[in-house]
Amino acid sequence: MKFFLLFLALVAGMLAPLQAGLNGKIGRAVGDPVYAALISFAVGSAALFFYAVVIRVDFYSIRQAFGLHWSVWSAGFLGAFYVTAVIILTPRLGATLTFGLVVAGQMIMAVFMDYYGLLGVPVQAFSIQRLAGIALITAGVILIRKF
């Protein structure tokens, strides 16, 4: 099971630059990265709704989300910001530099979240190995930028 989850994470990561390129094409076609993100989210929402209907999700359970603190709803804003930023950045910086920086930012935030146990993430001690991992990713971004 763990192998499947690791593989799923790898595939999800591989699809992100592909999504960025496709969303960039939409952005160029409609002339605005925000409209491209809106189209992307509309198609994604339709796909999720179709999936939920096919597997017969209990839609009543969705009502539980309305009881959540308002700050939890900012996840949608963060997703919209991320997708729009990637649509803007990928054609200008290239997929490799864009996603090198995205991964570096993700690692920095992930280590911070792990250290403090933010949002229910299991607490993980900060270590020199984690710092080295972030440094190596950052060095990779610098190499990509230079060459």
C-alpha positions as CSV (number, residue, x, y, z in Angstrom):
1,M,0.0,0.0,0.0
2,K,2.8,2.4,0.9
3,F,4.4,1.8,-2.5
4,F,1.2,2.7,-4.2
5,L,0.9,6.0,-2.2
6,L,4.5,6.8,-3.1
7,F,3.9,6.1,-6.8
8,L,0.7,8.2,-6.6
9,A,2.6,11.1,-5.2
10,L,5.2,10.8,-8.0
11,V,2.5,10.7,-10.7
12,A,0.7,13.7,-9.2
13,G,4.0,15.6,-9.3
14,M,4.6,14.6,-12.9
15,L,1.2,15.8,-13.9
16,A,1.6,19.3,-12.4
17,P,3.9,20.6,-15.2
18,L,1.7,19.0,-17.8
19,Q,-1.3,20.8,-16.3
20,A,0.7,24.0,-16.3
21,G,1.4,23.7,-20.0
22,L,-2.1,22.9,-20.9
23,N,-3.5,25.7,-18.7
24,G,-0.9,28.1,-20.4
25,K,-2.4,27.1,-23.7
26,I,-5.9,28.0,-22.4
27,G,-4.5,31.3,-21.0
28,R,-3.0,32.2,-24.4
29,A,-6.3,31.2,-26.2
30,V,-8.5,33.3,-23.9
31,G,-6.0,36.1,-23.3
32,D,-6.0,36.0,-19.5
33,P,-4.5,33.7,-16.9
34,V,-7.3,34.2,-14.5
35,Y,-9.9,33.1,-17.0
36,A,-7.7,30.1,-17.8
37,A,-7.6,29.2,-14.1
38,L,-11.4,29.6,-13.9
39,I,-11.9,27.3,-16.9
40,S,-9.4,24.8,-15.3
41,F,-11.3,24.8,-12.0
42,A,-14.7,24.5,-13.7
43,V,-13.6,21.4,-15.7
44,G,-11.9,20.0,-12.5
45,S,-15.1,20.6,-10.5
46,A,-17.2,19.0,-13.2
47,A,-14.9,16.0,-13.2
48,L,-15.0,15.6,-9.4
49,F,-18.8,15.9,-9.4
50,F,-19.1,13.2,-12.1
51,Y,-16.7,11.0,-10.1
52,A,-18.7,11.6,-6.9
53,V,-22.0,10.6,-8.6
54,V,-20.4,7.5,-10.2
55,I,-19.1,6.2,-6.8
56,R,-22.3,7.4,-5.1
57,V,-20.8,9.8,-2.5
58,D,-23.1,10.6,0.3
59,F,-23.6,14.3,-0.5
60,Y,-25.2,14.9,2.9
61,S,-21.7,14.6,4.4
62,I,-20.6,17.6,2.4
63,R,-22.8,19.7,4.7
64,Q,-20.2,19.1,7.5
65,A,-17.9,21.5,5.7
66,F,-20.2,24.4,6.4
67,G,-19.3,24.1,10.1
68,L,-15.6,24.6,9.6
69,H,-13.8,27.7,10.6
70,W,-13.8,30.3,7.8
71,S,-10.0,30.1,7.5
72,V,-10.2,26.5,6.3
73,W,-12.2,27.8,3.3
74,S,-9.0,29.7,2.2
75,A,-7.8,26.4,0.7
76,G,-9.8,27.2,-2.4
77,F,-8.2,30.7,-2.6
78,L,-4.7,29.1,-2.2
79,G,-5.5,26.6,-5.0
80,A,-6.7,29.4,-7.3
81,F,-3.6,31.5,-6.5
82,Y,-1.3,28.5,-7.2
83,V,-2.9,27.5,-10.5
84,T,-3.0,31.2,-11.7
85,A,0.6,31.8,-10.7
86,V,1.8,28.7,-12.5
87,I,-0.1,29.7,-15.6
88,I,1.6,33.1,-15.5
89,L,5.1,31.7,-14.6
90,T,5.5,28.6,-16.8
91,P,5.6,30.4,-20.2
92,R,7.9,33.1,-18.8
93,L,10.3,31.0,-16.7
94,G,9.9,27.6,-18.3
95,A,8.5,24.5,-16.6
96,T,11.8,23.4,-15.0
97,L,12.6,26.6,-13.2
98,T,8.9,27.2,-12.3
99,F,8.5,23.8,-10.7
100,G,12.0,23.9,-9.2
101,L,11.0,27.0,-7.3
102,V,7.5,25.5,-6.6
103,V,9.1,22.4,-5.1
104,A,11.6,24.4,-3.1
105,G,8.8,26.5,-1.7
106,Q,6.7,23.4,-0.9
107,M,9.7,21.9,0.9
108,I,10.3,25.0,3.0
109,M,6.6,25.2,4.0
110,A,6.4,21.4,4.6
111,V,9.3,21.5,7.0
112,F,7.8,24.4,8.8
113,M,4.4,22.7,9.1
114,D,6.0,19.4,10.2
115,Y,8.1,21.2,12.9
116,Y,5.1,23.0,14.4
117,G,2.5,20.3,13.6
118,L,0.4,22.9,11.8
119,L,-3.1,21.9,10.5
120,G,-2.9,18.5,12.2
121,V,0.3,17.4,10.5
122,P,2.3,15.0,12.7
123,V,5.2,16.8,14.4
124,Q,8.6,16.0,12.9
125,A,11.8,17.3,14.4
126,F,13.9,19.7,12.3
127,S,17.2,18.0,11.4
128,I,20.4,18.8,9.6
129,Q,19.2,16.2,7.0
130,R,16.1,18.1,6.3
131,L,18.1,21.3,6.0
132,A,20.5,19.6,3.6
133,G,17.5,18.4,1.5
134,I,16.2,22.0,1.2
135,A,19.7,23.2,0.4
136,L,20.1,20.6,-2.3
137,I,16.8,21.5,-3.9
138,T,17.7,25.2,-3.7
139,A,21.1,24.5,-5.3
140,G,19.3,22.6,-8.0
141,V,17.1,25.6,-8.7
142,I,20.2,27.8,-8.9
143,L,21.8,25.4,-11.4
144,I,18.7,25.4,-13.5
145,R,18.5,29.2,-13.5
146,K,22.2,29.5,-14.4
147,F,22.2,26.9,-17.2
